Amino acid sequence: MNCGTTVPLTQLPWGDLLPWLSDYRRGPAILAADEIVPNAWIVLSPNRTLDDGNLEAFCGLLAARYVSDRSDRPLRADFPHVPDATPITDVIASRAGTAVVRAGIDTVGGLDLLTLDELRDLPGIGPASVQDMIAALIARSARAAPAGGVDQSVRDLTASIAALGAPTIAVLRGRILAEVPTPAADLARDLGIAPQAVTVLESLARDAVAAAVAAAPSLVRLRNALVDAAQPIAPVEGPARRHPELETVVAPVSVPLWRVLLVAGPLTAADGWLYADVPEVVRGRIDDSLREQAGADPTVPRADVARMLALDEADAARWLTESGYIVIDDRVVVGRNTAAIIAAAITLAGRSMTIDAIVDRIGAARSQSSVRNALVTDGRFVKTDRTAWGLRQWGLAPYRPVHRQIAALLDENAGRLALTDVVERITSRYDVAASSVRMYAGSGEFEIVDGVVRRRPRSSGRRKSVAKTRALYLTEDGAFWRTTITDAHLRGSAFNIPAALAAIVGVGPDHPVIMPSRLGPQSFLWVSVQARCGTIRRFVADLDLAIGDPVGLSIADGRFDVVSLREPAPRRRARLLQLIGRNPAGEPPSLSKVLSSALGLVESSDDAILAALRHRGDDDLAELFGDEQRAGQAAREQR
């Protein structure tokens, strides 16, 4: 093997000398199967890895791999540092070399697009001769003199692009190098060509740039630096910190050199980041890695994610934020849907949380309504208090509405329990106001007699129940009564309220009630045999109400308010929730259960709810509920 031993080993790295070695940067190992870091030597130079004593053995190993893997690849492009004028007999044994010369190939440049398979088909060429020739080409490359630097390579690249002509350069700039590609139809119109021609020119431009880069070892080295940096992502400015020449502007297309190098693949640039593949594919792989690393934990330490991405922590934090990941207490949430983020927030807090606390914890990433919907609909969560939610996996007992808690207490105590005990047992366990407990204890199916709570006898006709009172509904922490603004409201007069609402408020003979409100104290009084609500004129003025406007009187957690119902919610389901004093943006899992609870019914079947609504005169709600249930049934049948 004639290696030209008088020439010293070069300082150029193997990856520049033999571009095809880039295919082996991640393995498999070429020199030995037990290499700790496969092929780490590719980034080093021959003068650092070899000497005259081991060069031949090294070249033989590389040649064997080449013959095994690349017998169908054009030979000449794989050895760019061997001069074209090198006689073919210098790199192949005499008899075989003579056979090649007889075939009309007398220099290395004559190999052109010839492959090993084609070379072996020539008379007089055997397998051993072919492998010796590849080893000789590798050895010649190891002693290659450094060619022109990056500046010369950029000049050559610029010349290659300029030679493409104005239409092809316009396509290259607008379709391949632009951050946001110009639509082919727009380019075709601007250039006065058919849209199909744009596709052809795009292919020609891409091939020409890729070939120009592959022909310049210094550009291949810079492209490999980009590939090495983006494993799997890197900020576009990252490689340029180590290789400032990447920011060199390529004149014909007016973009930095790094963007031109991307044309040769396999990287993608988007939003200031380099990706090892299409961004969506890379993000999917990162999501998979996060889930694998987290296991059962909903979060991963941000420092661990930075190491996984091969980024410093500042760059990792920036990419995570820009990509929509949520970071809580320096831990990255695994998954970007609302439920995953909530689960992470509650897990890190280590206790149940209110919706407001969750929103504060996760920042502005999700609205209060989206958090509420996820808590209600996702099976990972359980309501543990009147306003708090925890994780079902913690095994916490689910919160029950106050009236169900009272029923359970009565069942445990032979149907009777002192009001003070009922209030103490419920308020000591849950965040419920004592006034709310007293309201429920004296309404619906319960009554208070001589300070003792018991179930109201079904035969009792003394007081109309919530279930039979038109436009009155129980809420989670009080009650809601729909009415219409009249002249009496405008004048500031007191007005009658239903007996069931009076029981909830707690007003009675010689027992007036004053409740706090956002506009000052609100009074309830008893006149003769009728409960009355004091003036609400200040609410009428505050809400700019007029005669005939629908409103709701809200008793919530011992506080009073007036709610305007003048602007109906846009959807049928939301409108129904709005009319019974519930949050119209909420998405309860069972509308039937919500209505059953609001009406104070024991049975929650649709038929029972419709019958109760019609019996008490809530025809508008009966129509909305019937339409909603029929629509839901139709949707289920279509699925």
C-alpha positions as CSV (number, residue, x, y, z in Angstrom):
1,M,0.0,0.0,0.0
2,N,1.7,3.2,-1.2
3,C,0.8,5.7,1.5
4,G,3.3,8.4,0.7
5,T,5.1,8.0,4.1
6,T,7.3,11.1,3.5
7,V,4.3,13.4,4.0
8,P,3.3,14.0,7.7
9,L,0.0,13.0,9.2
10,T,-2.5,15.9,8.9
11,Q,-4.1,18.0,11.6
12,L,-7.5,17.9,10.0
13,P,-10.1,15.8,11.9
14,W,-11.2,12.4,10.5
15,G,-14.7,13.8,10.1
16,D,-13.5,16.4,7.7
17,L,-11.1,14.0,5.8
18,L,-13.7,11.3,5.3
19,P,-17.2,12.8,5.2
20,W,-18.9,9.4,5.2
21,L,-17.6,8.8,8.8
22,S,-20.4,11.2,10.0
23,D,-22.8,8.2,9.5
24,Y,-20.9,6.5,12.4
25,R,-20.7,9.3,14.9
26,R,-23.3,7.5,17.1
27,G,-22.0,4.0,16.3
28,P,-21.7,1.2,15.6
29,A,-18.0,1.0,16.7
30,I,-15.6,0.6,13.8
31,L,-12.3,-0.2,15.6
32,A,-13.4,-2.3,18.5
33,A,-16.8,-3.5,19.7
34,D,-16.0,-2.6,23.3
35,E,-15.3,1.1,22.8
36,I,-16.7,3.0,25.8
37,V,-17.6,5.9,23.5
38,P,-18.1,4.5,20.0
39,N,-15.9,6.2,17.4
40,A,-14.9,9.1,19.6
41,W,-11.7,9.4,17.5
42,I,-13.7,10.8,14.5
43,V,-13.5,14.3,15.9
44,L,-9.7,13.9,16.4
45,S,-7.0,14.2,13.7
46,P,-4.7,11.5,12.4
47,N,-1.6,13.2,13.8
48,R,-3.2,12.8,17.3
49,T,-4.5,9.2,16.9
50,L,-1.9,7.5,14.7
51,D,1.7,7.0,13.9
52,D,3.6,5.3,11.1
53,G,3.5,2.1,13.1
54,N,-0.2,1.7,13.4
55,L,-1.5,3.6,10.3
56,E,-1.7,0.5,8.1
57,A,-3.7,-1.5,10.6
58,F,-6.0,1.4,11.3
59,C,-6.7,2.0,7.5
60,G,-7.4,-1.7,7.1
61,L,-10.1,-1.7,9.7
62,L,-11.7,1.4,8.2
63,A,-11.5,-0.1,4.7
64,A,-13.2,-3.3,5.8
65,R,-16.1,-1.3,7.2
66,Y,-16.3,0.8,4.0
67,V,-16.3,-2.3,1.7
68,S,-19.0,-3.9,3.9
69,D,-21.3,-0.9,4.1
70,R,-20.7,1.4,1.1
71,S,-20.1,-0.8,-1.9
72,D,-22.9,0.9,-3.8
73,R,-21.8,4.5,-3.1
74,P,-19.8,6.7,-5.6
75,L,-16.2,6.4,-4.6
76,R,-14.8,9.7,-5.6
77,A,-17.0,11.9,-3.3
78,D,-16.0,9.8,-0.3
79,F,-12.3,10.7,-0.5
80,P,-12.3,14.5,-1.3
81,H,-8.8,15.1,0.0
82,V,-7.0,12.7,-2.4
83,P,-6.0,14.8,-5.4
84,D,-7.6,14.0,-8.7
85,A,-4.2,13.7,-10.4
86,T,-3.1,10.8,-8.1
87,P,-2.1,7.9,-10.4
88,I,-4.5,4.9,-9.9
89,T,-1.5,2.6,-9.6
90,D,-0.5,4.5,-6.5
91,V,-3.6,3.3,-4.6
92,I,-4.2,-0.2,-6.1
93,A,-1.8,-3.2,-6.5
94,S,0.1,-3.4,-9.8
95,R,-1.8,-6.2,-11.6
96,A,-5.2,-4.9,-10.5
97,G,-4.0,-1.3,-11.1
98,T,-3.0,-2.3,-14.7
99,A,-6.5,-3.8,-15.2
100,V,-8.1,-0.5,-14.1
101,V,-5.9,1.5,-16.3
102,R,-6.8,-0.7,-19.3
103,A,-10.5,0.1,-18.5
104,G,-9.6,3.8,-19.1
105,I,-9.2,4.9,-15.5
106,D,-5.6,6.1,-14.9
107,T,-6.1,8.6,-12.0
108,V,-8.2,8.9,-8.9
109,G,-10.2,11.6,-10.6
110,G,-11.2,9.1,-13.2
111,L,-13.1,7.1,-10.6
112,D,-15.8,9.8,-10.8
113,L,-19.2,8.2,-10.0
114,L,-17.8,4.6,-10.1
115,T,-18.9,2.4,-7.1
116,L,-17.0,-0.6,-5.6
117,D,-19.5,-3.0,-7.0
118,E,-18.8,-1.6,-10.5
119,L,-15.1,-1.7,-9.9
120,R,-15.2,-5.3,-8.9
121,D,-16.9,-6.2,-12.2
122,L,-13.8,-5.1,-14.1
123,P,-11.6,-8.0,-15.4
124,G,-8.6,-8.8,-13.1
125,I,-10.0,-7.1,-10.0
126,G,-10.5,-9.2,-6.8
127,P,-12.0,-8.5,-3.4
128,A,-8.5,-8.2,-1.7
129,S,-7.4,-5.6,-4.3
130,V,-10.5,-3.6,-3.8
131,Q,-10.1,-3.4,0.0
132,D,-6.4,-2.6,-0.4
133,M,-7.4,0.3,-2.7
134,I,-9.8,1.7,-0.1
135,A,-7.1,1.4,2.6
136,A,-4.7,3.3,0.4
137,L,-7.3,6.1,-0.2
138,I,-7.8,6.4,3.5
139,A,-4.0,6.5,4.2
140,R,-3.6,9.2,1.5
141,S,-6.4,11.2,3.1
142,A,-4.7,10.9,6.5
143,R,-1.7,12.8,5.0
144,A,-3.7,15.4,3.2
145,A,-2.5,18.9,3.3
146,P,-5.0,21.4,4.8
147,A,-7.1,22.9,2.1
148,G,-8.4,26.5,2.0
149,G,-10.1,27.6,5.2
150,V,-13.8,28.5,5.9
151,D,-13.4,31.8,4.2
152,Q,-12.4,30.1,0.9
153,S,-15.2,27.5,1.3
154,V,-17.8,30.2,1.8
155,R,-16.5,32.0,-1.3
156,D,-16.8,28.7,-3.2
157,L,-20.3,28.1,-1.8
158,T,-21.3,31.7,-2.7
159,A,-20.1,31.1,-6.3
160,S,-22.0,27.8,-6.5
161,I,-25.2,29.5,-5.4
162,A,-24.7,32.5,-7.7
163,A,-24.3,30.2,-10.6
164,L,-27.8,28.8,-10.1
165,G,-29.4,31.9,-11.7
166,A,-31.9,34.4,-10.4
167,P,-35.1,32.3,-10.5
168,T,-33.5,29.4,-8.7
169,I,-31.9,31.7,-6.1
170,A,-35.3,33.3,-5.5
171,V,-36.8,29.9,-4.9
172,L,-33.9,28.9,-2.6
173,R,-34.3,32.1,-0.6
174,G,-38.1,32.1,-0.4
175,R,-38.9,28.4,-0.1
176,I,-35.9,26.7,1.6
177,L,-34.0,29.3,3.6
178,A,-36.9,31.6,4.8
179,E,-38.1,31.2,8.4
180,V,-41.7,31.2,7.0
181,P,-41.6,29.7,3.4
182,T,-43.3,31.7,0.7
183,P,-46.3,29.8,-0.8
184,A,-45.2,28.2,-4.1
185,A,-48.2,29.9,-5.9
186,D,-47.0,33.3,-4.8
187,L,-43.4,32.6,-5.9
188,A,-44.7,31.3,-9.3
189,R,-46.7,34.5,-9.8
190,D,-43.8,36.7,-8.9
191,L,-41.3,34.8,-11.2
192,G,-43.8,34.4,-14.0
193,I,-43.5,30.6,-14.0
194,A,-45.8,27.7,-13.4
195,P,-46.2,26.4,-9.8
196,Q,-44.8,23.0,-10.9
197,A,-41.7,24.8,-12.0
198,V,-41.2,26.1,-8.5
199,T,-41.1,22.6,-7.2
200,V,-38.5,21.6,-9.8
201,L,-36.3,24.6,-9.0
202,E,-36.6,23.9,-5.3
203,S,-35.3,20.4,-5.8
204,L,-32.4,21.6,-8.0
205,A,-31.5,24.3,-5.5
206,R,-31.5,21.9,-2.5
207,D,-29.3,19.4,-4.4
208,A,-26.9,22.0,-5.6
209,V,-26.4,23.5,-2.1
210,A,-26.0,20.0,-0.5
211,A,-23.4,19.1,-3.1
212,A,-21.5,22.3,-2.6
213,V,-21.4,21.8,1.2
214,A,-20.4,18.1,0.9
215,A,-17.5,19.1,-1.4
216,A,-16.0,21.5,1.2
217,P,-14.5,19.7,4.3
218,S,-14.5,22.8,6.4
219,L,-18.3,23.3,5.7
220,V,-18.9,19.6,6.5
221,R,-17.1,20.1,9.8
222,L,-19.3,23.1,10.6
223,R,-22.4,21.2,9.7
224,N,-21.3,18.4,11.9
225,A,-20.9,20.9,14.7
226,L,-24.5,21.9,14.3
227,V,-25.6,18.3,14.3
228,D,-23.6,17.6,17.5
229,A,-25.1,20.6,19.2
230,A,-28.7,19.8,18.5
231,Q,-29.0,16.5,20.3
232,P,-31.9,16.9,20.4
233,I,-32.2,20.7,20.5
234,A,-29.9,23.8,20.7
235,P,-30.4,27.5,20.5
236,V,-29.3,28.7,17.1
237,E,-26.8,31.0,18.6
238,G,-25.2,28.2,20.6
239,P,-22.9,26.6,18.0
240,A,-21.9,30.1,16.8
241,R,-20.4,30.9,20.2
242,R,-17.8,28.2,19.5
243,H,-17.7,28.7,15.7
244,P,-18.2,32.4,14.9
245,E,-17.9,31.7,11.2
246,L,-21.4,30.2,11.2
247,E,-22.7,33.8,11.4
248,T,-21.0,34.7,8.1
249,V,-23.6,36.0,5.7
250,V,-23.9,34.2,2.4
251,A,-24.3,37.1,-0.1
252,P,-26.6,35.6,-2.8
253,V,-29.3,34.7,-0.3
254,S,-28.5,37.1,2.5
255,V,-28.7,34.6,5.4
256,P,-26.2,33.3,7.9
257,L,-24.0,30.4,6.9
258,W,-25.6,28.1,9.5
259,R,-29.0,28.4,7.8
260,V,-27.5,27.4,4.4
261,L,-25.8,24.4,6.0
262,L,-29.2,23.1,7.2
263,V,-30.2,22.6,3.6
264,A,-27.9,19.5,3.6
265,G,-29.9,18.1,6.5
266,P,-30.8,16.6,8.9
267,L,-31.6,19.5,11.2
268,T,-34.6,21.8,11.3
269,A,-34.6,25.4,12.6
270,A,-37.7,26.9,14.1
271,D,-38.4,29.9,16.4
272,G,-34.7,30.4,17.3
273,W,-33.9,26.7,18.0
274,L,-32.2,23.9,16.1
275,Y,-34.0,20.5,16.2
276,A,-32.5,17.1,15.4
277,D,-35.7,16.4,13.4
278,V,-39.0,18.0,12.6
279,P,-39.9,20.0,15.8
280,E,-43.1,18.1,16.5
281,V,-41.3,14.8,16.3
282,V,-38.5,16.0,18.6
283,R,-41.1,17.4,21.1
284,G,-42.9,14.0,21.0
285,R,-39.6,12.2,21.8
286,I,-38.9,14.6,24.7
287,D,-42.4,14.1,26.1
288,D,-41.8,10.3,26.0
289,S,-38.4,10.7,27.7
290,L,-40.0,12.9,30.4
291,R,-42.7,10.3,31.1
292,E,-40.1,7.5,31.3
293,Q,-37.9,9.5,33.6
294,A,-40.8,10.6,35.9
295,G,-42.3,7.2,36.4
296,A,-45.3,7.7,38.8
297,D,-44.2,11.3,39.6
298,P,-46.0,14.1,37.7
299,T,-42.8,16.2,37.6
300,V,-39.1,16.0,36.8
301,P,-36.4,18.3,38.3
302,R,-35.6,21.0,35.8
303,A,-31.9,20.4,36.3
304,D,-32.4,16.7,35.1
305,V,-34.4,17.9,32.1
306,A,-31.5,20.3,31.2
307,R,-29.1,17.4,31.3
308,M,-31.4,15.3,29.2
309,L,-31.6,18.0,26.6
310,A,-27.8,18.7,26.8
311,L,-28.5,22.4,27.5
312,D,-27.4,24.7,30.3
313,E,-30.2,25.4,32.8
314,A,-30.9,28.9,31.4
315,D,-31.4,27.7,27.8
316,A,-33.4,24.7,29.1
317,A,-35.7,27.0,31.1
318,R,-36.2,29.3,28.0
319,W,-37.0,26.4,25.7
320,L,-39.4,24.8,28.2
321,T,-41.3,28.0,28.6
322,E,-41.5,28.8,24.9
323,S,-42.7,25.2,24.2
324,G,-45.6,25.5,26.6
325,Y,-44.2,23.4,29.5
326,I,-45.1,24.4,33.0
327,V,-42.4,24.7,35.7
328,I,-43.4,24.7,39.3
329,D,-40.8,25.0,42.1
330,D,-38.0,24.2,39.6
331,R,-39.8,21.0,38.5
332,V,-41.1,20.4,35.0
333,V,-44.6,19.1,34.7
334,V,-44.9,15.9,32.7
335,G,-47.6,16.6,30.2
336,R,-49.1,19.9,29.0
337,N,-52.8,19.4,29.5
338,T,-54.6,21.2,32.2
339,A,-55.3,18.1,34.4
340,A,-51.6,17.1,34.3
341,I,-50.6,20.6,35.5
342,I,-53.2,20.6,38.3
343,A,-52.1,17.1,39.5
344,A,-48.5,18.4,39.6
345,A,-49.4,21.5,41.6
346,I,-51.4,19.5,44.2
347,T,-48.7,16.9,44.4
348,L,-46.0,19.5,45.1
349,A,-48.2,21.2,47.6
350,G,-48.8,18.0,49.4
351,R,-52.4,18.9,50.4
352,S,-55.8,19.7,49.0
353,M,-56.0,23.1,47.3
354,T,-58.7,25.6,46.3
355,I,-59.2,26.6,42.7
356,D,-57.8,30.1,43.4
357,A,-54.7,28.5,45.1
358,I,-54.2,26.2,42.1
359,V,-54.5,29.1,39.6
360,D,-52.0,31.1,41.7
361,R,-49.7,28.2,41.8
362,I,-49.5,27.5,38.1
363,G,-49.5,31.2,37.0
364,A,-51.4,32.5,34.0
365,A,-51.1,29.2,32.1
366,R,-54.7,28.2,32.6
367,S,-57.9,30.1,33.4
368,Q,-60.0,29.6,36.5
369,S,-62.8,28.0,34.4
370,S,-60.5,25.6,32.7
371,V,-59.1,24.5,36.0
372,R,-62.6,24.0,37.4
373,N,-63.7,22.0,34.5
374,A,-60.6,19.7,34.7
375,L,-61.1,19.1,38.4
376,V,-64.7,18.2,37.9
377,T,-64.3,15.9,34.8
378,D,-60.9,14.2,35.5
379,G,-60.9,11.1,37.6
380,R,-57.6,11.9,39.3
381,F,-59.2,14.5,41.5
382,V,-61.7,14.4,44.4
383,K,-63.4,17.3,46.1
384,T,-62.3,17.1,49.7
385,D,-63.9,20.2,51.1
386,R,-66.5,22.8,50.1
387,T,-63.9,24.6,47.9
388,A,-60.9,22.3,48.0
389,W,-59.7,19.5,45.8
390,G,-57.1,16.7,46.4
391,L,-55.8,13.7,44.6
392,R,-58.0,10.5,44.6
393,Q,-54.9,8.4,45.0
394,W,-54.5,9.9,48.5
395,G,-57.6,8.0,49.6
396,L,-59.3,11.0,51.0
397,A,-63.0,10.9,51.7
398,P,-65.0,12.9,49.1
399,Y,-66.8,16.0,50.3
400,R,-70.6,15.8,50.5
401,P,-73.0,18.7,50.3
402,V,-74.1,20.0,53.6
403,H,-77.7,18.6,53.4
404,R,-76.2,15.1,52.8
405,Q,-73.9,15.5,55.8
406,I,-76.8,16.5,58.0
407,A,-78.7,13.4,56.8
408,A,-75.8,11.1,57.6
409,L,-75.5,12.7,61.1
410,L,-79.2,12.1,61.7
411,D,-78.9,8.5,60.5
412,E,-76.0,8.0,63.0
413,N,-78.0,9.5,65.9
414,A,-81.4,7.9,65.7
415,G,-82.8,10.7,63.6
416,R,-82.2,13.5,66.1
417,L,-79.2,15.7,66.9
418,A,-78.8,19.1,68.7
419,L,-78.3,21.9,66.2
420,T,-75.2,23.0,68.1
421,D,-73.7,19.5,67.6
422,V,-74.7,19.4,63.9
423,V,-73.0,22.8,63.4
424,E,-69.9,21.8,65.3
425,R,-69.3,18.5,63.7
426,I,-69.6,19.9,60.1
427,T,-67.7,23.1,60.6
428,S,-64.9,21.4,62.5
429,R,-64.3,19.1,59.6
430,Y,-65.0,21.3,56.6
431,D,-64.7,24.9,55.6
432,V,-68.4,25.6,55.9
433,A,-69.9,28.6,57.6
434,A,-72.1,27.9,60.6
435,S,-74.8,30.1,59.1
436,S,-74.9,27.8,56.0
437,V,-75.3,24.7,58.2
438,R,-78.1,26.3,60.1
439,M,-79.8,27.2,56.8
440,Y,-79.7,23.6,55.6
441,A,-80.7,22.2,59.0
442,G,-84.0,24.2,58.9
443,S,-84.9,23.8,55.2
444,G,-85.8,21.1,52.7
445,E,-86.2,17.7,54.4
446,F,-85.0,19.0,57.8
447,E,-86.5,21.1,60.5
448,I,-85.3,22.5,63.8
449,V,-87.6,22.0,66.8
450,D,-86.5,23.2,70.2
451,G,-82.9,23.4,69.1
452,V,-82.9,19.8,67.8
453,V,-82.5,19.0,64.1
454,R,-84.8,16.2,62.7
455,R,-86.3,15.2,59.4
456,R,-89.4,17.1,58.6
457,P,-92.5,14.9,58.7
458,R,-93.8,14.3,55.2
459,S,-97.4,15.0,56.4
460,S,-96.4,18.4,57.7
461,G,-98.1,21.2,55.7
462,R,-96.9,24.0,57.9
463,R,-94.2,25.2,55.5
464,K,-93.8,24.9,51.8
465,S,-90.5,23.0,51.0
466,V,-87.8,24.1,48.5
467,A,-88.9,21.3,46.2
468,K,-92.4,22.8,45.9
469,T,-91.3,26.5,45.8
470,R,-91.2,28.0,42.3
471,A,-87.9,29.6,41.3
472,L,-86.1,28.7,44.5
473,Y,-83.0,26.5,44.4
474,L,-80.4,25.2,46.8
475,T,-76.8,25.9,46.0
476,E,-73.6,24.4,47.4
477,D,-73.4,27.0,50.1
478,G,-76.9,28.6,50.3
479,A,-79.9,29.3,48.1
480,F,-80.9,31.2,45.0
481,W,-84.3,32.7,44.3
482,R,-85.3,34.1,40.9
483,T,-87.7,37.0,40.7
484,T,-88.4,40.1,38.5
485,I,-87.7,43.7,39.3
486,T,-90.9,45.6,40.1
487,D,-91.8,49.2,40.9
488,A,-91.6,48.3,44.6
489,H,-87.9,47.4,44.1
490,L,-87.3,50.7,42.4
491,R,-89.0,52.7,45.2
492,G,-86.9,50.9,47.8
493,S,-89.8,49.0,49.5
494,A,-89.5,45.8,51.3
495,F,-91.1,42.8,49.6
496,N,-92.4,39.3,50.4
497,I,-90.2,36.2,50.1
498,P,-91.3,32.6,49.9
499,A,-91.6,30.7,53.2
500,A,-89.0,28.2,52.2
501,L,-86.5,31.0,51.5
502,A,-87.4,32.5,54.9
503,A,-86.6,29.2,56.6
504,I,-83.2,29.1,54.9
505,V,-82.5,32.7,55.9
506,G,-83.7,31.9,59.4
507,V,-86.0,34.9,59.7
508,G,-89.2,34.4,61.9
509,P,-91.5,36.2,64.3
510,D,-89.5,38.3,66.7
511,H,-86.3,37.0,64.9
512,P,-85.1,39.5,62.2
513,V,-81.9,38.6,60.3
514,I,-79.2,40.9,59.0
515,M,-76.7,39.5,56.4
516,P,-73.6,41.1,55.1
517,S,-73.4,41.9,51.4
518,R,-71.0,43.7,48.9
519,L,-73.2,46.8,49.3
520,G,-73.7,46.8,53.0
521,P,-76.0,45.0,55.5
522,Q,-79.1,43.4,54.1
523,S,-82.1,43.0,56.5
524,F,-84.8,40.4,56.6
525,L,-87.9,40.9,58.8
526,W,-91.2,39.3,59.8
527,V,-94.3,41.4,59.3
528,S,-97.6,39.9,60.6
529,V,-97.5,36.4,59.1
530,Q,-95.1,37.0,56.2
531,A,-91.4,37.1,55.8
532,R,-90.0,40.1,53.9
533,C,-86.7,41.2,52.4
534,G,-85.6,44.7,53.1
535,T,-84.9,47.2,50.3
536,I,-82.6,46.3,47.5
537,R,-82.7,49.6,45.7
538,R,-78.9,50.0,46.0
539,F,-78.5,46.8,44.1
540,V,-81.0,48.0,41.4
541,A,-78.9,51.1,40.9
542,D,-75.6,49.3,41.0
543,L,-76.7,46.8,38.3
544,D,-78.7,49.5,36.3
545,L,-81.8,47.4,36.5
546,A,-85.3,48.3,35.2
547,I,-88.8,47.1,35.7
548,G,-89.2,43.6,34.3
549,D,-85.5,42.7,34.4
550,P,-84.9,39.1,35.7
551,V,-82.7,38.8,38.8
552,G,-81.6,36.3,41.4
553,L,-81.4,36.8,45.1
554,S,-78.3,34.9,46.3
555,I,-77.7,33.6,49.8
556,A,-74.2,32.2,49.7
557,D,-72.1,31.2,52.7
558,G,-74.2,33.6,54.9
559,R,-73.8,36.6,52.5
560,F,-76.5,38.3,50.4
561,D,-76.3,39.5,46.8
562,V,-78.5,40.3,43.8
563,V,-77.4,38.9,40.5
564,S,-78.7,40.2,37.1
565,L,-80.0,37.5,34.8
566,R,-80.7,40.0,32.0
567,E,-77.9,38.7,29.8
568,P,-78.6,35.0,29.1
569,A,-75.7,32.6,28.9
570,P,-75.0,31.6,25.2
571,R,-75.5,27.8,25.5
572,R,-78.5,25.9,26.7
573,R,-76.6,24.0,29.4
574,A,-74.9,27.2,30.7
575,R,-78.3,29.1,30.7
576,L,-79.8,26.4,32.8
577,L,-77.0,26.6,35.3
578,Q,-77.2,30.4,35.3
579,L,-80.9,30.3,36.2
580,I,-80.4,28.1,39.3
581,G,-77.6,30.2,40.7
582,R,-74.7,28.0,39.5
583,N,-71.6,29.0,37.6
584,P,-72.6,29.1,33.9
585,A,-69.0,28.3,32.9
586,G,-69.0,25.1,34.9
587,E,-69.2,21.7,33.4
588,P,-70.8,19.4,36.0
589,P,-70.4,15.7,35.2
590,S,-74.1,15.2,35.8
591,L,-76.7,17.9,35.1
592,S,-79.3,15.7,36.6
593,K,-77.5,15.5,40.0
594,V,-77.0,19.3,40.0
595,L,-80.7,19.9,39.4
596,S,-81.8,17.3,41.9
597,S,-79.7,18.9,44.6
598,A,-80.9,22.4,43.6
599,L,-84.5,21.3,43.9
600,G,-84.0,19.5,47.2
601,L,-85.1,16.1,45.7
602,V,-84.2,12.7,47.0
603,E,-84.6,11.1,43.6
604,S,-82.5,12.3,40.7
605,S,-84.1,10.6,37.8
606,D,-84.8,12.8,34.8
607,D,-88.5,12.1,35.0
608,A,-88.7,13.1,38.7
609,I,-86.8,16.3,38.0
610,L,-89.1,17.2,35.0
611,A,-92.2,16.4,37.1
612,A,-90.9,18.6,40.0
613,L,-90.1,21.5,37.7
614,R,-93.5,21.4,36.0
615,H,-95.4,21.0,39.3
616,R,-93.7,24.1,40.9
617,G,-94.2,26.1,37.7
618,D,-90.6,26.3,36.5
619,D,-91.7,25.6,32.9
620,D,-88.7,27.5,31.4
621,L,-86.3,25.2,33.2
622,A,-88.3,22.1,32.4
623,E,-88.0,23.0,28.7
624,L,-84.3,23.7,28.9
625,F,-83.6,20.5,30.8
626,G,-85.7,18.3,28.5
627,D,-84.0,19.8,25.4
628,E,-80.6,19.3,26.9
629,Q,-81.2,15.6,27.9
630,R,-82.7,14.8,24.5
631,A,-79.7,16.4,22.7
632,G,-77.4,14.3,24.9
633,Q,-79.3,11.1,24.1
634,A,-79.2,11.9,20.4
635,A,-75.4,12.5,20.5
636,R,-74.9,9.2,22.4
637,E,-76.9,7.3,19.8
638,Q,-74.9,8.8,16.9
639,R,-71.7,7.5,18.6
